[in-house]
Amino acid sequence: MEIDRRAFIAGLGGTTAVSLMGDEAKADALEEFMSARLNEAVAAPQAPSGGTFPSAADLQAQIETRPTRRGVGNLFAARTGNVKRLDPMPRAPRLVDFFTMRFNGTSNHCLQSATKALRSGMTEEVVLACLLHDVVQELIKVDHGWWGAQLFEPYVPERTTFAIRYHQALRFYADSENGYEYPDLYHRVFGRDYKPEPYIEQTYQTVRKHKLYGDARMVTVNDLYAFDPNAAPVSLEQFADIIGRHFRQPKQGLGYDNSPVAHMWRSIERPDAPL
C-alpha cells in the first residue's frame, strides 16, 4: 500500500507533533492510518482489474491464500497487523455504547445509510433498520441479515426486524421501480458470474409478495455500496429520539437481560474470551 506521507503527518498535527512522538507511538499511528486507508479502499468502488471482474471460481481459489475466512466478524480479525486491545464496556451497556465502543468497523456506513433514509423521508422504523442493518458484521458476516434481525428482534418493532432480516436477500435483485440497481461492487465481491444460493432465491420470491416488502427494499435503496471517506461525519445523536421511541433498552444492559440473544451481545462485548 502506498502511503501519502504528507497526509499522514498532517493527520498527526504536523512535523513538530511527530518529532515529539516515540518510535512505538509513531508505529501505532502508522498502522492505524494504514488500516483506515485500507478500510476505505475495500469499501469504495473499485474499477475492474484489467477491465474485468473476477469470476466466482477466481474468488474460490483465493480461500487458501488468507489466514482468516471472508465471513469472519470485524472484531475477530485485523485487516492489517494485529488486533487492538478493547476498552471495557459499562456494566449495563446501551446501544449507544456498542456504537461507540464495538461497532467501529460498520458504524460510519450505517450512520450514513440512516442519514440518507432520514433525508429521503423514510419511516422511523426503516431509518432504524438502516442504522442497524450491518452492525452485526462485527460478529459475523455470513447471512448477516438473519443474524442481525435475530440480534435486534427482542428490542425493535416488527417492521425493523423484517427489514434487517431480508435486506440481505433483496440486495441481489434489482428493482428499478423502487430505485434499486444491482451494485457493481457485488461483481467484485461475489464474482461476475455469481448466482445467489437457492435459499436466497426462495427468500426473495417469498418476500417480494409480503406486505412489508417495501420496508426491506428501502434498506437496500438507502444502503451505500460505496463508502464515501469524504462525507461529513454523522453523529449518532441525531437518531437519539428514534432510538428512544423504537429501541427497548433493557435496564440490565444488552447482554445481561437473559434474552434469547444476550449471548450474542456478550460475544460482541468480549471477543477476546477464549471459550
C-alpha angles and dihedrals in degrees: 000000000000114000123218095222095191093051091047094051093043090052089057093052101270137291094306093056091046092051089059094054124096122237093257092049090050091050092050091048092050092050091050091048092051092047091053093049091048092050090053093046093051093048097041122086111273127205113236112264109250090358096294137090119233119263123240087252091054090055092047089054090058094061095091093046095070133073092219134037121253092242097059116121119254093244093058102054136036119231087219133002118354132330117261130241110262124225114243115258126233118277092252102031119203130205090260090055091056090049093053099036109028112015093066096126095052107023098089092051093047094045090053091047092050091047090053090050092048093051092048092056101253120165117267090250090057093044088053090048090053090049092053105028100103106022092098086071086083084071103030137345101199111099088351092169092064094039091049094049090050091049093054103030097098091053110038139056120277092249091056092048091049093049093049094046098050104034086086094063096038094054089073093059125068119228107184092177088065095039100258124131127178105266120240087223089072092058086062098040098044103019134264092267097042119142119191117251116265092254089056091050091048091048091050093051091050097044092045088068096042122109090234095051091111093059094054092043091054090059089060092044091052095039118108115230092183116046110223109219089189095057116116113263114266121216123218086220092081088064095047094104093048091049090047092052099042109024117078103212110200113229090224090058131254107299095026104065095087091242120154088257100042090109091058091056091047090051089055091046094047109031091152094063105119095214 
